[in-house]
Amino acid sequence: MNHPAKNLTLFALFLCLATVSMAQLKPKTAACPDLTVDILNGTINGQKSNTGGAEFKTVVPCSTGTEEDGPSAKCGGVIYYKDKDVSFYTQRKYFQIGPKFKGKMSLHVLGTPRNSLFKYLGNPKIKDALWDAYETQYGTLVLHFTVAGQAGRVCLIQMSTLGTDELSLCE
């Protein structure tokens, strides 16, 4: 005895279960805008390094980690964007852009030879074997190089609203 209504009900139930079993849970993540670094204005997505950490996180919400200000924090507060190779040292008021930076840059200096920066930045205020510090309208731009001397290429950028006398970088 085969009942068509029973078969149709079982078939409909099977379709419902098959549809539900293929569903995937997808977490809702904060939309992360592309990071835009403006070297000449010292900003990331329009924010300067003297912006508060909470305010910065509203503009760029997709951080990969944080270190809170406090006595146990080696470098003060830090907001990390490791997938984009960017860190924001909130207490020390500077941005750090690494060699694997993912985003847009107003003046592409990563990988640029040391001896070709004068036409864009002028003379550095302070020179070291492996870095140059430039005084800018917004504060200080520090460029680190792969090797000592003129043959080095920019491998790390630090931008701060503080002057060279006030700036304290985390080592």
C-alpha angles and dihedrals in degrees: 000000000000116000114203093203091053092049091048091050092049091047092051091048090050091052092050092050092045091052093049093046091058094051116111129208110236118188116226107239128191111265108250116210119216110270113245116195116199106197096186094049097036096234141130112205089344094306123119123217092254089066113113118257094242092051092047091051090055089057095041104025102170103084118159094214147337140217113209125225112260146103093290093052110101095204102018120250118351132182112202129207095179095166088060096036093240130128129184115207098202100185094043091043103229141115122223120204116191133207094265093055114159113202142051127309127197092212111022104220102151107109092012116137114252094235093058098057099082094081090058104032108018121219119340117246091221126023128196131172092260104024145032125208117208124198108227138180089262099040127275136352115195119192120192121204134215095232136010120267133030094309093070122108127215109268102161135029127201121185124187139172087219123091123245091262093056102035116109113185123201114245 
